[in-house]
Amino acid sequence: MGIVIIGTGITRFGELWDKNWEELVIDAVSEALKNANIELKDVFSCYIGNMNLSRFEGQDHIVARVNEILGIKKVVRTEAACASSSVALKLAFDEIQLASLKEENKISLVIGFEKMTDRLTENVTEILASASHFDTEVLNGATFPGLYAMIATRYLHETPAEENDLHAIAIKNHKNALLNEKAMFKKEINLNDFKVDVAFPLKLFDCSPISDGAAALILTTEKYAKMLGIDYIRIEDIEFANSTISLAKRKDLIVLDAAKKACEKVYEKIKIKPKDLDLIEVHDCFTIAEILCLEAIGIANKKEGYKIVRSLKPYEEINKRDAPIPYLIDGKKFYVNTSGGLKAKGHPVGATGVAQVVEIVNQLLERCGKRNVKAKIGATLNIGGSGGSATFSILKRPW
């Protein structure tokens, strides 16, 4: 018997000026509870992932405030930059796994959220930069667009990849987001839109947006889910790993070392391999990151992720489709970021890790409407900062 997800909830992502962070959390949690057909009184513990509420909204001591809002006695907060909520999920998974060994029926709630758009763009950029190395990067004026631009420049130098390969990822993800009612951007784009420079070689549409949003998951044991008679998706495994925070100390600039470690840990523990996956949600904070995630997961070899991107249909054909856009790998359709990804769905950093899992669960349970794809096994890869933290999970439909 495994650890399963019985409920999912997610708000719309975007500039949500009509909602404060508490309301976003309540909305996501309420949807997850309704989804699971349980009440808050049934929840034993709550794990929250949030990057920097203290600077975005001036509120610290989140655990006490969430206890006050939801009435859950055990509340734990995690922070790992953009990977904050996937780390919260890992802790909840471990707790329920221990409960399973003791044959205890426990339910855990996982929440990820961020409220970012109440601040000016320059303030948000500064706050986000605190997830990079302060002495060597922040004090020298580095921002995350600049750091990922250096990674992208190196990748283009070491491989035959071109700028248009990066742009193709954004075009695909924007098209996928058109089918997602919770996505921030409902806008088709094409190569003519890639005109505004941010940091070479990244254009404006290669970068994910500043967003507000919240997402929630409800976990329990498979045995208890069966007793409750609730549909569920099994978490085969979830693992977390770290690397250096600064790019200067990375052994290889174009390898997401922490992500690679997290993926290897999962593959070592379960029988599922990269070739068995049907769809994945990856951390495309910048388009180059989607390529590096494909390589870290093992979908592509090092320096060959761009080849998978080139399997996409011509841009004109992409914009004619009314379904998620697949890559083609050895003739098999392989779906990446059916939600629209961080690029088009939005990237409220503390919510992203849980939101990725929400998409996979809903896909496997066939709850995504027009954007549903045929899948039995899915995965998520959530990255913190420029790659200093990463969480990898594999989820499976049990039938």
C-alpha positions in Angstrom: 0.0 0.0 0.0 1.3 3.4 -0.9 0.9 7.1 -0.3 -1.8 8.8 -2.3 -3.4 12.1 -3.2 -7.1 12.3 -2.7 -7.8 16.0 -3.2 -6.5 18.8 -5.3 -7.2 22.5 -5.3 -5.8 25.5 -7.3 -6.8 29.1 -7.7 -6.5 31.0 -11.0 -2.9 32.3 -11.4 -2.3 35.9 -12.4 -2.6 39.5 -11.1 -5.1 38.8 -8.4 -5.4 42.2 -6.8 -8.9 41.5 -5.5 -7.6 38.7 -3.2 -5.2 38.7 -0.3 -2.9 35.7 0.4 -5.3 34.3 3.1 -8.2 34.3 0.7 -6.1 32.5 -2.0 -5.1 29.9 0.5 -8.7 29.4 1.6 -9.9 29.1 -2.0 -7.3 26.4 -2.9 -7.9 24.5 0.4 -11.7 24.6 0.0 -11.5 23.2 -3.5 -9.2 20.4 -2.3 -11.4 19.5 0.6 -14.5 19.4 -1.7 -12.6 17.3 -4.2 -11.7 14.8 -1.5 -15.1 14.9 0.2 -13.6 15.5 3.6 -13.6 18.4 6.2 -10.8 20.4 7.9 -11.5 18.5 11.1 -10.3 15.3 9.4 -6.9 16.8 8.6 -4.0 15.9 11.0 -1.3 18.2 9.7 -0.5 21.0 7.3 2.7 21.7 5.4 3.1 25.1 3.7 5.5 26.1 1.0 6.1 29.8 0.6 9.2 31.6 -0.5 9.1 35.1 1.0 5.7 36.3 2.4 7.6 38.5 4.8 9.0 40.7 2.0 6.1 40.4 -0.4 3.4 41.1 2.1 5.1 42.0 5.3 3.8 38.9 7.1 6.0 36.4 8.9 5.1 33.6 11.3 2.9 32.0 8.6 2.3 28.8 10.6 0.5 30.7 13.4 -1.6 32.6 10.9 -2.6 29.5 9.0 -3.4 27.7 12.3 -5.7 30.7 13.0 -7.4 30.5 9.6 -7.8 26.8 9.2 -7.7 25.5 12.8 -5.1 22.8 12.1 -2.8 22.4 15.1 0.2 21.0 13.4 1.4 23.5 10.8 4.9 23.4 9.3 6.4 26.0 6.8 9.2 25.2 4.3 11.3 27.4 2.1 13.5 26.4 -0.8 12.9 29.3 -3.2 10.7 28.2 -6.1 10.9 24.6 -4.8 9.3 25.6 -1.5 6.0 23.8 -1.8 7.4 20.6 -3.4 9.6 20.3 -0.3 6.4 20.7 1.8 5.0 17.9 -0.2 8.0 15.7 0.5 7.6 16.3 4.3 3.9 15.4 4.1 4.7 12.3 2.1 7.3 11.2 4.7 4.8 11.7 7.5 2.1 9.7 5.9 4.6 7.0 4.9 5.5 6.7 8.6 1.8 6.6 9.6 1.3 3.8 7.0 4.0 1.7 8.7 2.3 2.2 12.0 -1.1 1.4 10.4 -2.4 4.9 11.4 -5.1 6.6 9.3 -3.7 10.2 8.9 -4.6 12.9 6.4 -2.1 15.7 5.6 -2.8 19.0 3.8 -0.1 20.6 1.6 -0.4 24.2 0.5 1.8 26.3 -1.7 1.2 30.0 -2.3 2.7 33.4 -3.2 1.3 36.9 -3.4 3.7 38.9 -5.6 1.9 41.5 -7.7 1.2 43.9 -4.9 4.9 45.0 -5.3 6.5 46.9 -8.2 8.4 44.8 -10.7 11.8 46.1 -9.5 10.9 45.2 -5.9 9.8 41.7 -7.0 13.0 41.3 -8.9 15.1 42.2 -5.9 13.1 39.9 -3.6 13.4 37.0 -6.0 17.2 37.6 -6.3 17.5 36.8 -2.6 17.3 33.1 -3.7 20.7 33.5 -5.4 24.1 34.0 -3.7 24.1 37.4 -2.0 27.8 38.1 -2.0 28.8 36.9 -5.4 25.6 37.5 -7.4 23.2 39.9 -5.8 25.8 42.5 -4.8 27.1 42.4 -8.4 23.7 43.2 -9.8 22.7 39.7 -10.9 19.0 38.9 -11.3 17.4 35.6 -12.3 16.9 36.6 -15.9 20.6 37.4 -16.0 21.6 34.1 -14.4 19.5 32.0 -16.7 20.7 34.1 -19.6 24.3 33.0 -18.8 23.1 29.4 -18.6 21.3 29.7 -21.9 24.4 31.4 -23.6 26.6 28.6 -22.5 24.1 26.0 -23.7 23.9 27.6 -27.2 27.7 27.7 -27.2 28.2 24.1 -26.4 25.4 22.7 -28.6 23.9 23.3 -32.0 20.8 24.7 -30.3 19.5 28.1 -31.5 17.4 30.9 -30.0 14.4 29.7 -32.0 14.5 26.4 -30.1 14.0 28.3 -26.9 11.2 30.3 -28.4 9.4 27.1 -29.6 9.0 26.0 -26.0 7.2 29.3 -25.1 5.0 29.0 -28.2 4.0 25.4 -27.1 3.3 26.3 -23.5 1.2 29.4 -24.4 -0.8 27.2 -26.7 -1.3 24.6 -23.9 -2.4 27.4 -21.5 -5.3 28.4 -23.8 -7.0 25.2 -22.6 -6.4 25.9 -18.9 -9.0 28.0 -17.2 -6.7 28.7 -14.3 -3.8 29.9 -16.4 -2.5 33.5 -16.3 -2.0 33.9 -20.1 -4.6 33.0 -22.7 -2.6 34.3 -25.6 -1.1 32.5 -28.7 2.3 33.7 -29.6 4.6 33.2 -32.6 8.2 34.0 -33.6 7.3 37.6 -34.4 6.5 38.2 -30.7 10.1 37.6 -29.6 11.4 41.2 -30.1 11.9 42.6 -26.6 15.3 41.7 -25.1 15.6 40.9 -21.5 19.1 39.4 -21.2 20.7 37.8 -24.2 19.7 35.3 -25.5 16.4 35.5 -23.5 13.5 37.6 -24.8 10.5 38.7 -22.8 8.5 35.7 -23.9 11.2 33.4 -22.8 10.6 34.4 -19.2 7.8 33.3 -16.8 5.6 36.1 -15.3 5.2 37.5 -11.8 2.0 36.0 -10.5 -0.3 35.4 -7.5 -1.8 32.1 -6.7 -2.2 29.1 -4.4 -2.5 25.4 -4.8 -3.3 22.5 -2.3 -3.1 18.8 -2.1 -4.5 16.3 0.4 -2.5 13.1 1.2 -3.3 9.9 3.0 -2.5 6.2 2.9 -3.8 4.1 0.0 -5.5 1.8 2.5 -7.4 4.7 4.1 -8.4 6.2 0.7 -9.9 2.8 -0.2 -11.8 2.8 3.1 -13.1 6.3 2.3 -14.1 5.2 -1.2 -12.3 8.2 -2.8 -10.5 8.3 -6.2 -6.8 8.8 -5.8 -3.4 8.9 -7.5 -0.5 7.1 -6.0 2.8 9.0 -5.3 5.4 6.3 -6.3 8.2 8.4 -4.8 9.3 12.0 -4.2 12.9 13.0 -3.5 14.7 16.3 -2.8 18.3 17.3 -3.5 20.6 20.3 -3.2 23.5 21.7 -5.1 25.4 25.0 -4.8 23.5 28.2 -4.7 26.0 30.2 -6.8 26.6 29.5 -10.5 30.3 30.1 -10.1 30.6 27.0 -7.9 28.8 24.7 -10.3 30.9 22.0 -11.9 28.9 22.3 -15.1 26.8 25.4 -15.9 24.4 23.5 -18.2 23.6 20.7 -15.8 20.9 21.0 -13.2 22.9 19.0 -10.7 20.4 19.0 -7.8 17.6 18.0 -10.3 19.7 15.1 -11.6 20.4 13.9 -8.1 16.7 14.0 -7.1 15.8 12.1 -10.3 18.4 9.5 -9.7 17.2 8.9 -6.1 13.7 8.3 -7.4 14.8 5.9 -10.1 16.9 4.0 -7.7 13.9 3.4 -5.4 11.2 2.4 -7.9 11.1 0.4 -11.1 9.8 3.2 -13.3 12.3 4.7 -15.7 12.2 7.8 -17.9 11.0 5.9 -20.9 7.9 4.8 -18.9 6.6 8.4 -18.3 3.7 9.7 -20.3 3.7 13.3 -19.3 5.6 15.7 -17.0 5.4 19.1 -15.6 8.8 20.8 -15.5 10.2 24.1 -14.2 10.2 26.3 -17.2 10.9 29.5 -15.3 12.9 30.4 -18.4 12.6 28.5 -21.6 16.2 27.1 -21.4 15.2 25.5 -18.1 12.7 23.2 -19.9 15.5 21.8 -22.0 17.7 21.3 -19.0 14.9 19.6 -17.1 14.4 17.1 -20.0 18.1 16.2 -19.7 18.0 16.0 -15.9 15.0 13.6 -15.9 16.7 11.4 -18.5 14.2 12.1 -21.3 17.2 13.4 -23.3 20.9 12.9 -23.0 23.1 15.8 -21.9 23.3 18.5 -24.6 20.6 16.8 -26.6 17.4 18.3 -25.1 17.1 20.7 -27.9 16.6 17.8 -30.3 13.4 16.9 -28.6 12.2 20.5 -28.9 12.8 20.2 -32.6 10.3 17.3 -32.8 7.5 19.9 -32.4 5.3 20.5 -35.4 5.9 23.7 -37.4 4.7 26.8 -35.5 1.8 27.4 -37.8 0.5 23.8 -37.2 0.9 24.2 -33.4 -1.5 27.2 -33.4 -4.1 25.2 -35.3 -4.4 22.5 -32.7 -7.1 22.5 -30.0 -5.3 20.1 -27.7 -2.0 20.0 -25.8 1.1 20.0 -28.0 3.3 16.9 -27.6 7.0 16.3 -28.3 7.7 13.2 -30.4 10.3 10.8 -28.9 11.0 7.7 -31.0 7.6 8.1 -32.6 5.8 8.3 -29.2 3.8 11.4 -28.1 5.3 12.8 -24.9 3.6 15.7 -23.1 5.5 18.4 -21.2 3.7 21.2 -19.4 0.1 20.5 -20.5 -0.9 23.2 -17.9 1.0 25.9 -19.8 3.9 25.6 -17.5 5.4 28.4 -15.5 5.7 30.3 -18.7 2.0 30.7 -19.5 0.1 29.2 -16.5 2.1 31.6 -14.2 4.7 31.3 -11.5 3.7 32.4 -8.0 6.9 30.9 -6.8 5.7 29.3 -3.5 2.7 27.7 -5.3 4.5 26.2 -8.3 5.7 22.8 -6.9 2.2 21.9 -5.6 0.5 23.3 -8.8 2.7 21.0 -10.9 1.4 18.0 -9.0 -2.2 19.2 -9.2 -1.9 19.2 -13.0 -0.5 15.6 -13.1 -3.1 14.3 -10.7 -6.0 15.9 -12.6 -4.5 14.6 -15.9 -4.3 11.0 -14.6 -7.8 11.2 -13.2 -9.0 12.6 -16.5 -10.3 15.9 -15.0 -8.7 18.3 -17.4 -11.3 18.5 -20.1 -10.0 19.5 -23.5 -6.4 19.4 -22.4 -6.6 15.8 -21.1 -4.1 13.4 -22.6 -3.8 9.7 -22.5 -1.5 8.9 -19.6 -1.0 6.5 -16.7 2.3 7.7 -15.3 3.4 11.3 -14.8 6.2 13.2 -13.1 7.1 16.7 -11.8 10.4 18.4 -11.5 10.4 21.6 -9.4 13.6 23.7 -9.3 14.7 26.3 -6.6 16.6 29.3 -7.7 19.1 28.8 -10.5 19.2 25.1 -9.7 20.4 25.0 -6.1 17.4 22.9 -5.0 15.1 20.4 -6.8 12.3 18.0 -6.0 11.3 15.2 -8.4 8.1 13.1 -8.0 6.5 10.3 -10.0 2.8 9.7 -9.8 0.8 6.7 -11.1 -2.8 5.9 -11.8 -3.5 2.7 -9.8 -5.7 1.0 -12.5 
